[in-house]
Amino acid sequence: MNLIKLENINKQFENHKVLDNINVEFLPKNTTVLVGPSGAGKSTLLRSLNLLERPESGKYLINGLTINFGKVLTNKTILHIRRETGMVFQNYNLFPHLSVIDNLTEGPVQVLKQKKYDAENEALQLLTKVGLEEKAHFYPNALSGGQQQRVAIARSLAMHPSYILLDEPTSALDPESELGVLKILLQLSREGQSLIIITHNMEFAKAVADKIVFLEDGKILFDGDPKIFFNRPNGRITDFLSAMTFNSKQYEK
């Protein structure tokens, strides 16, 4: 089975333990949502899956490959992992000097060695999928934030990763733009694309997640069924969900 599994993962910044003996699995064709308070270790965990962060110890298993973080990683291994795990950032990270379609074809042509014609055809299909086919020859600075994030998602899909990793992909967007991006992610989830998403939008998490992983202080405090999570199985999760939900009765005059 093509899955991601982390065993006994530890990561420390100076004297602060950001990931504390993390053990977790991410199943293929599933959407896992990472939630928790700020500073919980969510982004560090997600970035470790793409090797943008390197834990000091532990094992990383992905699609039959095992990495021991206590050993030196070769460039070949790093490139392999990054092809398996497409990263979508908060701030889009598009190449500003390339048109939208060139942003989508750069990786497939240079890394996957696709023919330019084939890469462009697929790029147009992906832009249609995210509702931006008419923007193919625009440059990123001519697009709204929501449009840029949709291009970033399409660019990730163009590389055919096993998993797409999304670090709060709508945090910089206005509510209308956020909704457009979330609808695309929900569609991808329903199509069976393997997704691992950090979000503070609990309604979206409830709609999209096959599994919820709740982190705090670098530790996993919940790993399981979203229905159980949103039924508030303990006091800490109750407090977290209450803090994430605006209750108008609390502010009545």
C-alpha positions, 0 to 999 in steps of 0.5 A, spaced: 500 500 500 502 506 498 502 510 504 506 515 508 508 513 515 512 516 521 515 513 526 518 516 533 519 523 529 523 528 533 524 535 531 527 540 536 529 548 535 534 550 540 531 548 546 524 547 544 521 540 542 517 542 536 515 534 534 515 530 540 515 522 538 510 523 533 507 516 530 502 517 525 500 514 518 497 518 512 493 513 508 492 514 500 486 516 497 484 519 504 484 526 506 487 528 513 486 534 516 491 537 521 489 541 527 491 544 533 493 551 536 498 556 534 505 553 535 503 546 536 507 543 530 503 542 525 507 546 519 513 543 522 510 536 521 507 537 514 514 540 512 518 534 514 513 530 509 516 534 504 523 534 507 523 542 508 524 540 515 529 535 517 527 531 524 533 529 528 531 522 529 525 517 527 523 513 521 519 516 515 516 511 510 513 513 504 511 508 498 515 503 500 521 507 501 524 508 508 528 514 511 532 514 517 533 521 519 539 519 523 543 518 517 545 523 511 540 523 506 542 523 498 540 528 493 536 522 489 532 521 496 530 528 497 528 529 490 524 522 490 520 525 496 519 531 493 516 528 487 511 524 491 509 530 496 507 536 492 507 542 497 502 548 496 504 554 501 500 559 504 503 565 499 502 561 493 510 561 491 508 562 484 514 564 479 512 571 478 516 572 471 513 566 468 505 566 465 500 561 469 501 556 463 509 556 464 508 556 472 504 549 470 509 546 465 516 548 468 516 542 473 513 537 468 518 539 462 524 540 467 523 534 472 518 529 469 521 530 462 514 531 459 514 534 452 512 541 452 506 540 447 503 534 452 505 538 458 501 544 456 495 540 454 495 537 461 496 544 464 490 547 460 486 541 463 488 543 470 486 550 469 479 548 466 479 544 473 480 550 477 476 555 473 482 559 470 483 556 463 482 564 461 488 566 465 493 561 462 497 567 459 496 572 465 502 573 469 501 572 477 501 579 479 495 580 474 491 575 479 487 575 485 490 571 491 484 566 490 486 565 483 494 565 485 492 559 490 488 555 485 494 556 480 498 553 485 494 547 486 494 546 479 501 546 479 502 541 484 497 537 480 501 537 474 507 534 477 502 527 479 505 527 486 502 521 491 500 526 496 499 534 496 500 537 502 497 544 504 499 549 509 493 553 511 492 554 503 486 559 505 489 563 510 491 569 506 484 570 502 478 573 503 472 569 505 469 569 498 476 567 495 477 562 500 470 558 499 473 558 491 479 554 493 476 550 499 470 547 493 476 545 489 480 541 495 473 538 496 472 536 489 479 533 489 478 529 496 472 526 493 476 524 487 480 520 491 487 525 491 491 524 497 491 530 501 494 532 508 491 539 510 492 544 515 486 549 516 483 553 522 476 552 518 473 547 522 467 547 518 471 545 512 475 540 516 468 537 518 466 536 511 473 534 507 476 530 513 477 522 512 481 523 519 483 528 524 490 529 527 490 534 533 496 536 535 499 540 541 506 542 544 509 537 539 504 531 541 499 528 537 493 528 542 488 525 537 488 521 531 482 518 528 475 519 526 472 526 525 465 524 527 468 522 534 473 529 534 467 533 533 463 530 538 468 533 543 471 526 546 475 530 552 475 537 555 481 539 551 478 538 544 472 541 547 476 547 549 479 548 542 473 547 538 469 552 542 475 557 541 474 556 534 467 557 533 464 564 534 458 564 539 453 570 538 450 568 544 457 570 548 456 577 545 449 579 546 448 586 549 
